[in-house]
Amino acid sequence: MHEFENLVQMLPYLVPLIILEAALLLVALIDLSRRKHVAGGNKLIWVAVILLIQYIGPVIYFIAGRKEEQVESD
């Protein structure tokens, strides 16, 4: 019972972190789905990185995985 009381006391600190993680994960997955090309060329690997490496996975994607779209010149 003592552990449950500790969890309840920590809840106000945990909820914002959980919401931040969910938002970051969602934005990363949406961005990944809208891109034609990503670094490394394999979107499935980036989905795994984003989902399996919590907190850091979406950040790694935004830093290393996004490949800028090449603009075609006339």
Wavefront OBJ file of the C-alpha trace (Angstrom):
o trace
v 0.000 0.000 0.000
v 2.918 2.316 0.719
v 4.103 2.075 -2.918
v 0.655 3.047 -4.169
v 0.680 6.147 -1.971
v 4.069 7.111 -3.412
v 2.719 6.702 -6.931
v -0.301 8.868 -6.147
v 1.999 11.568 -4.760
v 4.149 11.473 -7.917
v 1.168 11.534 -10.285
v 1.096 15.339 -10.743
v 4.697 15.123 -11.993
v 4.183 12.051 -14.162
v 1.070 13.152 -16.067
v 2.770 16.070 -17.905
v 5.670 13.794 -18.880
v 3.279 11.158 -20.192
v 1.365 13.780 -22.203
v 4.627 15.210 -23.585
v 5.840 11.760 -24.629
v 2.521 10.931 -26.320
v 2.463 14.254 -28.196
v 6.085 13.910 -29.315
v 5.471 10.352 -30.459
v 2.321 11.325 -32.351
v 3.945 14.296 -34.099
v 6.945 12.181 -35.116
v 4.748 9.420 -36.559
v 2.574 11.918 -38.450
v 5.649 13.659 -39.870
v 7.137 10.305 -40.877
v 3.938 9.251 -42.636
v 3.840 12.456 -44.691
v 7.427 12.249 -45.963
v 8.340 10.538 -49.206
v 11.981 10.023 -48.238
v 13.720 9.555 -44.900
v 17.368 9.123 -43.964
v 18.299 5.489 -44.441
v 15.385 5.027 -46.825
v 13.382 2.658 -44.604
v 10.342 4.100 -42.852
v 9.683 0.857 -40.950
v 12.992 1.179 -39.116
v 12.129 4.756 -38.145
v 8.720 3.623 -36.845
v 10.535 1.103 -34.630
v 12.995 3.743 -33.398
v 10.192 6.191 -32.609
v 8.041 3.619 -30.816
v 10.650 1.519 -29.034
v 13.109 4.129 -27.790
v 10.849 6.204 -25.585
v 11.448 9.947 -25.269
v 14.716 9.762 -27.195
v 13.375 7.899 -30.261
v 11.228 10.760 -31.603
v 14.049 13.221 -30.903
v 16.506 11.003 -32.831
v 14.042 10.919 -35.727
v 13.671 14.706 -35.820
v 17.455 15.202 -35.718
v 18.684 12.394 -37.977
v 15.732 10.799 -39.752
v 14.124 13.673 -41.556
v 15.426 14.097 -45.050
v 14.775 17.474 -46.597
v 12.647 17.353 -49.694
v 14.620 18.293 -52.774
v 13.015 21.107 -54.710
v 13.107 20.643 -58.452
v 14.345 23.690 -60.306
v 13.060 24.739 -63.707
l 1 2 3 4 5 6 7 8 9 10 11 12 13 14 15 16 17 18 19 20 21 22 23 24 25 26 27 28 29 30 31 32 33 34 35 36 37 38 39 40 41 42 43 44 45 46 47 48 49 50 51 52 53 54 55 56 57 58 59 60 61 62 63 64 65 66 67 68 69 70 71 72 73 74
